[in-house]
Amino acid sequence: MTEIPEHLLKRAQAAREKSADAASAAEPAAASSESAAPAGDSRIPEALLKRSQAAKAATAGGAAPDDEGARGGGVAVAEKVGAMVAAVPTSAGIPVGAGPGGHTQRLLTVVKSGSIQDVKATPVDKVHTWPHLLAAEFVAALAMTAFTFIFSVFVNAPLLQLANTNATPNPSKAPWYFLGLQELLTMFHPMVAGVTLPGVGMIFLILTPFVDRNPSNIPEDRKFATSLMTVHLMFWSVLVMIGSFFRGPGFNFVLPWVDGLFFEL
């Protein structure tokens, strides 16, 4: 059984006391309203009026109460159509027509106080830098360091002989990550190949986040940024591959499967 809060019990007690006071004062008012009420007023249905008059006659004659009176402790009595019905207290002090225990209010249920808002956590694509991001980066750095250490144990570094100032190697190639720039020097003026084209490419990459302001991080939704980065990588990769495998003595174009491979790390 649900426990009734204390404030509701106090409210019900006050309502019963108020009902008892009103019932004691309503008897003369009910008698005077009989003469004052018009005959055609139909506040109370005719069937209920007849039932209340019969119950009043039975109570006045000392007859045994019917089932309704036995269950509810009595009924409210109205003399005439248009008369106001008032709960009349019995000898036990319980108003006529009251519920079990004399309660004049019915409590269906007690709802515990709490938030009525349906709060749902919305998924977000952000994480804290510490410890989430830095912890993952630290683990990745440790794994890469361990791989490099193990790789260096089993594979020797491709070191050549000491440099001879009287003998220039032919072809003379830059490290592989600069071969794309060296390849551009064979096609354009050094100012264009070494400053203009790389500078324009860097500026385009820097301005990409300001041009493509799409907040999504799904590749299918970032077609502009993905296309620009793909063009940049493919352009530079092609230049590096040509400079590495298709340039021979004198930095001339050769076919590696015909003239041999002129590439060293």
DAQUIFEN-V762927 format. One record per pair of residues at least 12 apart in sequence whose C-alpha atoms are under 6 Angstrom apart, sorted by the first residue. I is the first residue (numbers start at 1). GAP is how many residues later the second one is. D is the distance in whole Angstrom. If there is no record, write none. Layout:
BEGIN
I:GAP:D
I:GAP:D
END
This chain:
BEGIN
23:63:6
23:64:6
23:65:5
37:45:6
41:41:5
42:40:6
43:39:5
52:25:5
52:26:6
72:25:6
74:22:5
74:23:6
75:21:5
75:22:5
76:21:6
170:79:5
171:77:6
171:78:4
171:79:5
171:80:6
179:61:5
179:64:5
180:59:5
180:60:4
183:60:6
244:19:6
248:14:6
END
